[in-house]
Amino acid sequence: MSTGTVSDILDSKGVKGCMDSEIKLMTGLHGRIAGPSLTVKWVPSRKPVDDYHTYIHALQAIDDASRGDVYVAAIDGETVPSPKNIAVFGGLMGTAASVKGIAGIVLDGAMRDITDVEEAGLPCFAKSLTPFNVQTRAETAGYNCRICCGGVLVNPGDMIVGDRDGVVVIPIELVDFVVEEGRKITATEALEIQELKGGTSLLKVLEEHARI
């Protein structure tokens, strides 16, 4: 189902699931992803050390990933420069993530090495592209922990759904409800499309099915 459908269902429960519109599809023509979240928390660097150990949790998260996980990372706190100017994901990580079978990448921050990530076949959603690396600017504070990504709280295992419209987070306790309601909406919309193609007016279709 589309992110629009998922967002509408969550709205009906009073749940904000949509990430900020700044987080856009960067790689992958269709970019449709769905899977449980594997979270990584970044914070501003406490010391200017150019060492991979400052982002060890980001690497461990990929190594520990299960096939079908969606890798979700966010920079928490004020940084100089801003998070959208710091690349927290790049080509080598993309290759490793692809080998592990990770379904997609979602970043509240920037990515780089876009050609390498595309060649790895990974759909990646991010705030921006930049060559500016993360070393000495940010470091990881943990993984498989609660984070705030794109203005939405994400817990490990929450369902992430992404497409060209954006990214939506389904809290794990609502997944079954969203799937059930989503099937109904998808069936209704398929019928509406069929009627519209048959020449029925848009107003009449909406009056009958009450779905737009």
N, C-alpha and C positions, 0 to 999 in steps of 0.2 A: 504494500500500500504506500501511497505517497506521504511525504512529510506533512503536507497540508491536511490530509485525512487524520493523521496521528495527532497533529496540533489541535484540530477541532475536537477530537475525542477528549484530549486532556483538558481543553478549555471547559468542556461540559462538566468536568469534575473539579474545576477551579484550580487546576495545576498548570503552572507556566513551564512548558517544556522546550520552547524554541530558544536556541542559542542566538546571540547577537547576530544581526545581519552582516556584520563585518567578517564573520567566519564563512568563507566562500570556497566552493570547489576549485582546486588548483590543478589537479591532475585526474585523468580518467574521463573519457568522453561522456559517459552516462553517470558515473559516480554514484551509483546506487549501493548503499551499504546498510547492513543491519546485523547487529551482533552485540554481545555483552561487553561492557566497558572494562578496559584494563587501564587504570588511571596512573598518572605520574604527576607529582607536584614539584614545581620549580619555584625558587625564591631568589631574590637578589643575592649576588655573591657577598659572602662575609669577608673574603680575603682574595686578593688578586693572584690566584694560583692558576697557571696554565697546565692543568693536569686532568686526565679523564676521570680520576676519582671524584672530582667535584660534580660529575653527572652520572655517577655509577648506577643510581636507581633507574635511570632511563634505559641503560643498557641491560640491567637485570630484568626489567619488565619485559623487554623483547625476548630475552633468552628463556624466560619463564612462561611466555604466552602460550595459549592453547589455540589450535586452529579455529578460525572464525571470530576471535576476539577483535574488538575495535580499540585501538590505542588512542587514549585521550590524555592530552597533556596541557597544563596551564601554568603560566607564571603568576604567582601570588605575591602582591605587594608592589610598591613603587620601584621602578627601575630606571636607570639612565643608560642608554636611551630607552624609549618606551618598548613594551613587549612586542609590538608589531615590527620593531626593528631589530629583534634578536631571533636568530634561527635556532629553534630547539629541535629541529629534525632535518636530516640531510640524506645524502646518497648511500653511505655505508649502512646507516640505520634502516633505510628503505630496503636495501638488498636483504639484510638479515630478517626484517619483518616479513618480507615476501616469502622467504624460505620457510619461516615458521608458520605460514598460512594465515597471518593476520589479515582481516577483511578490509581494514581501512584505517586511516589516520585522521584525527581531529585535534587541531592545535589552537589554543588561545595564545597565539604568538605567531612567529613567522617560520617559514621553511626555506631551504635552499637546495641546490643541486637538483632542480626540478626535472631535468632531462633524465638523470639517473633514477629518480623516483618513478617517473613515467615508464621507463624501461623495465623497472621491477614490477610494473602492472598494479601499482597501489593507488587507489583513490585517496586523495589527500585533501582535507579541508583545512584552511588556515586563514589568518588575518592578512598575510602579505607574503611577498617574496623578498629576500634580502641575502646578499653575500655575507653579511655581518654575523660572525659565529658567536656561540654562547660563552666561550671560555673567558674567564675573568669577569663576566657580566652577570651570569646567573648560575645557580647550582641546584641540584635536586635535593629535596627534603624527604622523599619517600615515594613509594609506589603501592598500588592497591590500597589507597586511602581516599578519604572524601576530599574532593576538590571543587572549586568553582570554575567552570569553563564557559565562557561566553555568557556570563550572567546567570547560569543555571547550576545548581548543586548536582554533582554527579558522584554517586557511590559506586564502588566496585560491583560489577554485575548488572547495573542498570542497563536497559536496552538502548542502544544508540541507533537511530535511523537517519540516514542522510541521502539526499539527492541534489539535483541542480538548484532546488529552491533554498536549501540550507540543511541544518542539523537539528534534530529534536531528540530529547532525552525522555525515555519512559521509565519512571521508577519501577523497580523490579516487582513491587507488590501490585502494580497495575497492568502488567504485561498481558495476562490472560484476558482481562477486561477489554483492553485496547484491541487485541487480536479479534475477539468476538464481535465487538462493535465495528471494527474495520471491515470485516467480511460482509456485514450487512450494508455498510455504506458503499463499498466497492461494487456490490451487486446492484444497488440502486442506481449508482452513477452509470453503470454499463447499460442499464435499461433506458436511462435518460438520454444517453448518447445515441442509442438505437432509435429512439423516438424523434430526436432532433434531426438525425440524418434522413428520417422518413418524412420530414417536412412539418412536424408538429411545432407550433410556436414555442419559443423559450418560456414565455409567461405561462402558457398552459401546462408545460412540462413541470415547471416549478410549483404551480398550484396543485398538481396531482401528487408530486413526490416530495416536495418541501426539502429539497437538497440542492445546494449550490456551492 
